[in-house]
Amino acid sequence: MADKIDAQPVREPFADKVVTFLNAVSNAILNNKEAGAYPDVITFAFWCRRASVETMKKEYIRTHGGIGESENNTSINNRPIRYGRGCVFHIAPSNVPVNYAYSLVVGILAGNSNIVRLPSKYFPQVNLINSGIKTALEKYPQFAPYICMVKYGYEKEVTDYFSLKCDTRVIWGGDNTIAEIRKSSLKSRANEITFADRYSISIIDSEKYLEMDGKERIASDFYNDTYLTDQNACTSPRIVIWLGKEETCRKAQETFWSKLLPLVEEKYVLQSVQAVSKLASVYKIAANFEGIRLNEAVSFKPSNKLIRVQVQELSQELMEYRNNSGFFMEYYAENLKEIEPLCVDKCQTLSYLGVAKEEIKQFLMDSKPRGIDRVILIGKTMNFDLIWDGYDLIGQLTRIVM
């Protein structure tokens, strides 16, 4: 299949037949009882269902002009003609289970054939999603030539082969992965989209949080943002900024973590190597920064599943000591301007709770940070979008003919 995948005809973005196929994938996943145990799989299934894709299509038309198949011929002269670039080679990150599926769907939506290198690590989520794709292909076999999923190690000759077949290469997985993959040449007209190492931050208005109902739901949302991917996703916050007076921040902290910890203790499995890595990070931060304090987990005995490090000053260098698997730095801030040192190009997502969106927008307009490509509510950081890391993915994966 791989030898002919780059010869498949391209489509217009958001083609009706493509939307129908993706809806079949969604239905197959949602009808699988095993999928219910994995919120990230269910989120993906809802994301690619017909209603969701149609909403994305309408938004893209609103911001980019007419695209896709015209429902009537009256508008054909008023819209640009846009097609997929051809074949897309997706290199998925090894430590995030569902990322490959989002990348694949965007490639299909943009009208391309797709080669997908699956995560090297085993994830049950991958099997569940691939099972849904296989079920949909049984009903719509015409899409089989457009999807080729592969799994291999670090054999450069394999990457060389697929790289020379593609018209766009999409690399997820960080700086080292990008450097290694770039040793494999592309065709002269091929383009490349890279997703480098990034980190994300959360901001919580302490006073507003304490006034909120549904704190268990908030804890569950934060758990999904972080622990579902071992905090490996670039979208997962590594530091929590508590806005307000210190006394109020302390009360909010205690309440917030006391709601989260029982959930972590019940659901999260921590490997020994992860615990050792987090301990080493605590020592490194303490050795390099003044005033570091290790906050105890609350409600339970101190737990290696939740490590909280209180910092007294924010700096770009601080984030070089970030870790994962339930490792959070914390900082008290009186205003948003204090987070400027973190908002460098490595900063991807700013998630928030209780902070007015207008206040965040004003901060961004005033500061004009090199970083922060997404601003989104806590609990929704994993929600994928067609604009990602500042890239217009449909635009990058298509070409305008006229």
C-alpha distance (Angstrom), angle and dihedral (degrees) to the residues before:
residue distance angle dihedral
M1 . . .
A2 3.80 . .
D3 3.79 94.0 .
K4 3.83 92.2 63.7
I5 3.78 101.8 32.5
D6 3.80 93.4 97.9
A7 3.82 90.4 56.7
Q8 3.82 96.5 63.0
P9 3.83 117.7 118.2
V10 3.80 114.3 -103.7
R11 3.80 124.0 -123.0
E12 3.76 136.9 -150.0
P13 3.82 115.0 -97.0
F14 3.81 116.8 -88.0
A15 3.82 93.0 12.6
D16 3.80 111.6 -175.0
K17 3.81 93.6 -121.4
V18 3.80 90.2 52.3
V19 3.81 91.5 51.1
T20 3.82 89.2 50.7
F21 3.80 91.8 50.6
L22 3.80 93.4 48.8
N23 3.79 89.9 49.2
A24 3.80 87.9 55.3
V25 3.82 89.3 52.2
S26 3.80 89.4 51.0
N27 3.80 93.3 49.4
A28 3.80 92.6 48.2
I29 3.81 91.3 53.2
L30 3.81 94.9 44.3
N31 3.81 90.4 49.4
N32 3.81 91.0 55.0
K33 3.80 107.3 94.1
E34 3.81 91.9 -155.5
A35 3.80 90.8 61.9
G36 3.79 91.2 67.3
A37 3.80 90.2 75.6
Y38 3.82 91.1 64.4
P39 3.83 116.1 63.5
D40 3.82 91.4 -170.7
V41 3.81 90.7 57.7
I42 3.81 92.4 48.1
T43 3.81 90.5 47.6
F44 3.81 89.7 52.8
A45 3.80 91.8 48.8
F46 3.80 92.1 52.2
W47 3.80 90.3 45.7
C48 3.81 93.9 58.4
R49 3.82 98.0 40.9
R50 3.79 117.6 115.8
A51 3.82 97.7 -102.0
S52 3.81 91.8 51.2
V53 3.82 94.4 46.8
E54 3.80 91.8 47.2
T55 3.81 88.7 53.2
M56 3.81 90.2 51.1
K57 3.79 89.6 48.7
K58 3.80 93.3 52.0
E59 3.80 91.0 48.6
Y60 3.79 91.4 49.3
I61 3.81 91.4 49.7
R62 3.79 89.2 49.6
T63 3.79 93.1 54.0
H64 3.82 101.6 31.7
G65 3.79 106.7 26.8
G66 3.80 129.2 -111.2
I67 3.79 117.2 -18.6
G68 3.76 137.7 160.4
E69 3.78 129.0 31.3
S70 3.79 113.0 -21.3
E71 3.80 115.4 -123.3
N72 3.80 87.4 -145.1
N73 3.76 133.3 13.3
T74 3.78 95.8 -118.6
S75 3.80 94.2 87.4
I76 3.80 99.1 44.3
N77 3.82 93.2 101.1
N78 3.79 92.1 49.6
R79 3.76 99.8 57.9
P80 3.79 135.4 66.5
I81 3.78 118.7 -109.5
R82 3.78 108.0 -121.9
Y83 3.81 129.2 176.0
G84 3.77 137.1 179.4
R85 3.80 114.8 -89.1
G86 3.80 92.3 -121.9
C87 3.81 120.2 -106.9
V88 3.80 124.4 16.0
F89 3.80 123.2 -159.3
H90 3.81 110.4 -155.0
I91 3.82 119.1 -164.4
A92 3.80 105.6 -165.1
P93 3.81 124.2 -154.3
S94 3.78 114.0 -99.9
N95 3.80 96.0 -135.0
V96 3.84 104.5 46.4
P97 3.82 113.7 73.4
V98 3.82 106.2 -155.9
N99 3.81 102.6 30.5
Y100 3.81 92.7 94.6
A101 3.81 90.4 58.1
Y102 3.80 94.2 54.4
S103 3.80 90.6 48.0
L104 3.81 90.8 49.8
V105 3.80 93.2 49.6
V106 3.81 92.3 50.5
G107 3.80 88.9 51.4
I108 3.81 90.9 51.2
L109 3.80 92.8 44.9
A110 3.79 90.3 52.3
G111 3.81 89.7 55.9
N112 3.81 101.7 -104.0
S113 3.77 139.6 128.3
N114 3.80 111.7 -118.1
I115 3.78 140.8 -144.2
V116 3.80 110.3 -167.5
R117 3.77 124.7 -166.4
L118 3.80 103.6 -152.3
P119 3.83 124.0 -139.8
S120 3.79 111.3 -79.0
K121 3.81 91.5 -139.1
Y122 3.80 118.9 77.9
F123 3.81 115.3 -106.3
P124 3.82 125.2 171.6
Q125 3.81 86.8 -146.5
V126 3.81 90.0 67.1
N127 3.81 91.4 55.1
L128 3.81 92.0 48.2
I129 3.80 94.2 50.2
N130 3.81 93.4 43.5
S131 3.78 89.6 50.1
G132 3.81 88.9 55.1
I133 3.81 91.0 49.0
K134 3.80 90.8 49.5
T135 3.81 91.6 50.9
A136 3.81 90.9 50.3
L137 3.82 91.1 48.4
E138 3.79 90.1 55.4
K139 3.81 87.4 61.0
Y140 3.82 95.7 37.5
P141 3.83 105.4 30.8
Q142 3.82 91.7 165.0
F143 3.81 87.5 80.9
A144 3.81 95.1 56.4
P145 3.84 93.5 88.3
Y146 3.82 88.5 55.6
I147 3.81 96.5 58.8
C148 3.78 126.9 62.3
M149 3.80 117.8 167.2
V150 3.78 118.7 -167.9
K151 3.78 136.2 179.2
Y152 3.77 122.0 -161.8
G153 3.78 140.4 139.8
Y154 3.79 126.8 -116.6
E155 3.80 98.6 -51.3
K156 3.80 103.8 147.1
E157 3.79 93.0 -161.2
V158 3.81 90.3 62.5
T159 3.81 91.5 49.8
D160 3.82 88.4 46.8
Y161 3.80 90.6 54.8
F162 3.80 96.5 49.4
S163 3.81 93.5 40.5
L164 3.81 91.7 57.7
K165 3.79 90.4 50.0
C166 3.78 97.2 53.4
D167 3.78 132.3 84.3
T168 3.81 92.0 -159.6
R169 3.80 128.2 25.6
V170 3.80 118.9 -157.3
I171 3.80 115.7 -163.9
W172 3.78 121.4 -167.2
G173 3.75 121.6 175.2
G174 3.77 114.4 71.2
D175 3.77 143.5 -79.9
N176 3.81 98.0 -52.6
T177 3.79 92.8 48.8
I178 3.80 91.3 49.0
A179 3.81 92.0 50.5
E180 3.80 91.8 49.3
I181 3.82 96.1 45.7
R182 3.80 91.2 47.8
K183 3.79 88.5 66.0
S184 3.83 84.5 75.8
S185 3.79 111.9 78.9
L186 3.80 126.1 -125.5
K187 3.79 129.8 -146.6
S188 3.80 113.3 -86.9
R189 3.81 94.7 -103.8
A190 3.79 97.1 38.2
N191 3.79 119.4 114.4
E192 3.78 129.8 -152.5
I193 3.81 136.0 -142.6
T194 3.79 116.6 -161.7
F195 3.78 130.4 -169.3
A196 3.79 107.5 -160.2
D197 3.81 131.2 -167.9
R198 3.80 108.8 -59.9
Y199 3.79 137.4 166.4
S200 3.79 132.2 -151.9
I201 3.80 136.5 -148.1
S202 3.79 137.3 -152.9
I203 3.80 127.9 -145.1
I204 3.80 122.3 -161.1
D205 3.79 125.7 -174.8
S206 3.81 99.4 -135.9
E207 3.79 97.9 -154.5
K208 3.81 94.0 46.2
Y209 3.80 91.2 47.1
L210 3.80 92.6 53.5
E211 3.82 88.8 53.5
M212 3.80 94.1 50.8
D213 3.80 126.6 104.0
G214 3.79 121.0 -141.9
K215 3.78 98.3 48.2
E216 3.82 91.1 158.7
R217 3.80 89.3 57.3
I218 3.80 90.4 49.1
A219 3.81 89.2 52.1
S220 3.80 90.2 50.4
D221 3.80 90.9 49.6
F222 3.80 91.5 50.8
Y223 3.81 90.1 47.6
N224 3.81 89.6 55.1
D225 3.81 90.4 49.1
T226 3.78 92.4 54.0
Y227 3.79 122.2 11.8
L228 3.82 97.2 43.2
T229 3.79 89.2 72.2
D230 3.82 97.2 30.0
Q231 3.82 83.6 -106.7
N232 3.81 87.2 -72.5
A233 3.80 95.9 123.1
C234 3.80 114.1 97.9
T235 3.79 86.6 -128.6
S236 3.80 92.9 60.7
P237 3.82 112.2 103.2
R238 3.80 115.4 -118.6
I239 3.80 96.7 -176.0
V240 3.82 130.9 36.5
I241 3.80 116.5 -149.2
W242 3.81 113.5 -155.0
L243 3.80 111.9 -154.2
G244 3.79 118.9 -152.1
K245 3.78 142.7 41.4
E246 3.80 114.4 -23.4
E247 3.80 95.3 -113.9
T248 3.79 91.3 52.2
C249 3.79 91.0 45.5
R250 3.80 90.6 54.3
K251 3.81 92.0 51.9
A252 3.79 91.6 47.8
Q253 3.80 91.1 48.5
E254 3.77 93.4 52.0
T255 3.79 92.7 48.6
F256 3.81 94.9 44.0
W257 3.80 97.2 50.0
S258 3.82 93.1 40.6
K259 3.80 87.8 60.0
L260 3.80 93.6 45.8
L261 3.79 101.4 44.0
P262 3.84 98.5 66.3
L263 3.80 88.2 52.6
V264 3.80 91.0 50.2
E265 3.80 92.7 47.4
E266 3.79 90.9 50.8
K267 3.81 100.6 43.4
Y268 3.77 111.9 21.1
V269 3.81 123.3 86.8
L270 3.79 112.9 -157.2
Q271 3.79 120.5 -160.5
S272 3.81 120.3 -143.7
V273 3.80 92.8 -117.4
Q274 3.81 89.8 56.0
A275 3.80 92.0 52.4
V276 3.81 91.9 50.0
S277 3.80 91.3 48.1
K278 3.80 91.7 52.7
L279 3.79 91.9 48.6
A280 3.80 90.1 51.6
S281 3.81 90.1 51.1
V282 3.81 91.0 53.4
Y283 3.81 90.7 53.4
K284 3.82 92.3 47.3
I285 3.81 93.6 50.4
A286 3.79 91.9 46.4
A287 3.81 90.5 50.4
N288 3.79 94.2 50.9
F289 3.82 105.6 36.3
E290 3.79 133.7 50.6
G291 3.79 123.4 -122.0
I292 3.81 98.2 19.1
R293 3.80 113.2 163.8
L294 3.79 128.2 -173.7
N295 3.82 108.2 -136.1
E296 3.77 114.0 -146.2
A297 3.76 120.1 -123.3
V298 3.79 110.2 -107.1
S299 3.81 133.2 -127.8
F300 3.81 91.9 12.2
K301 3.76 130.9 56.9
P302 3.82 111.2 -82.6
S303 3.79 105.2 -65.4
N304 3.79 130.0 -155.2
K305 3.80 86.2 -147.8
L306 3.80 90.4 72.1
I307 3.80 119.7 37.8
R308 3.82 117.6 177.8
V309 3.78 122.3 -171.6
Q310 3.81 118.4 -168.3
V311 3.80 112.1 -148.3
Q312 3.80 127.4 -165.0
E313 3.80 99.3 -156.2
L314 3.79 136.5 31.3
S315 3.78 121.8 -134.2
Q316 3.77 139.2 153.5
E317 3.81 89.1 -114.8
L318 3.80 91.2 57.4
M319 3.80 92.0 68.8
E320 3.80 91.1 58.9
Y321 3.82 85.5 75.0
R322 3.80 95.3 53.6
N323 3.79 118.7 126.8
N324 3.79 138.3 -176.9
S325 3.82 142.1 -133.9
G326 3.81 93.0 75.6
F327 3.80 102.3 -30.4
F328 3.81 114.1 142.0
M329 3.76 132.8 175.4
E330 3.82 117.1 -154.3
Y331 3.77 133.6 -158.0
Y332 3.81 136.5 179.2
A333 3.81 114.9 -132.5
E334 3.77 131.8 -179.8
N335 3.81 94.3 -159.4
L336 3.80 141.3 6.9
K337 3.79 93.7 -105.2
E338 3.81 88.9 74.1
I339 3.81 91.2 69.7
E340 3.82 93.5 61.6
P341 3.85 93.7 102.8
L342 3.82 89.1 62.2
C343 3.80 95.7 48.4
V344 3.80 97.2 85.5
D345 3.80 125.5 130.3
K346 3.81 91.0 -81.3
C347 3.82 90.6 62.8
Q348 3.79 111.6 95.1
T349 3.82 116.0 166.8
L350 3.78 130.5 28.7
S351 3.80 109.3 -163.6
Y352 3.78 119.1 -172.2
L353 3.79 144.5 -171.9
G354 3.78 126.6 -166.6
V355 3.81 93.5 -2.6
A356 3.81 115.8 119.0
K357 3.78 111.7 -110.5
E358 3.80 89.3 -137.8
E359 3.80 89.5 57.6
I360 3.80 91.1 53.2
K361 3.79 91.3 46.7
Q362 3.79 90.9 51.8
F363 3.81 90.5 49.5
L364 3.81 90.9 52.5
M365 3.79 92.7 47.3
D366 3.80 91.8 49.5
S367 3.81 98.1 41.9
K368 3.82 99.8 34.1
P369 3.82 91.2 -160.1
R370 3.80 121.6 -157.5
G371 3.78 87.8 -132.5
I372 3.83 136.6 48.4
D373 3.79 110.4 82.3
R374 3.80 95.8 172.9
V375 3.80 135.7 39.4
I376 3.78 113.7 -170.0
L377 3.80 142.3 149.8
I378 3.80 119.6 -89.3
G379 3.79 107.0 -95.4
K380 3.79 94.0 38.3
T381 3.80 102.3 66.7
M382 3.81 91.9 108.7
N383 3.81 92.3 53.5
F384 3.77 105.4 116.2
D385 3.79 121.6 -137.3
L386 3.79 136.6 -172.1
I387 3.80 87.8 -116.7
W388 3.80 105.3 63.7
D389 3.79 130.4 167.5
G390 3.79 86.6 -9.3
Y391 3.83 92.8 -56.2
D392 3.80 122.4 125.7
L393 3.81 92.8 -140.0
I394 3.79 97.3 -168.0
G395 3.80 89.3 48.7
Q396 3.82 92.0 48.9
L397 3.81 92.9 48.5
T398 3.81 96.9 47.7
R399 3.80 139.4 56.4
I400 3.80 128.1 -141.1
V401 3.78 113.1 -129.1
M402 3.83 99.9 -179.3
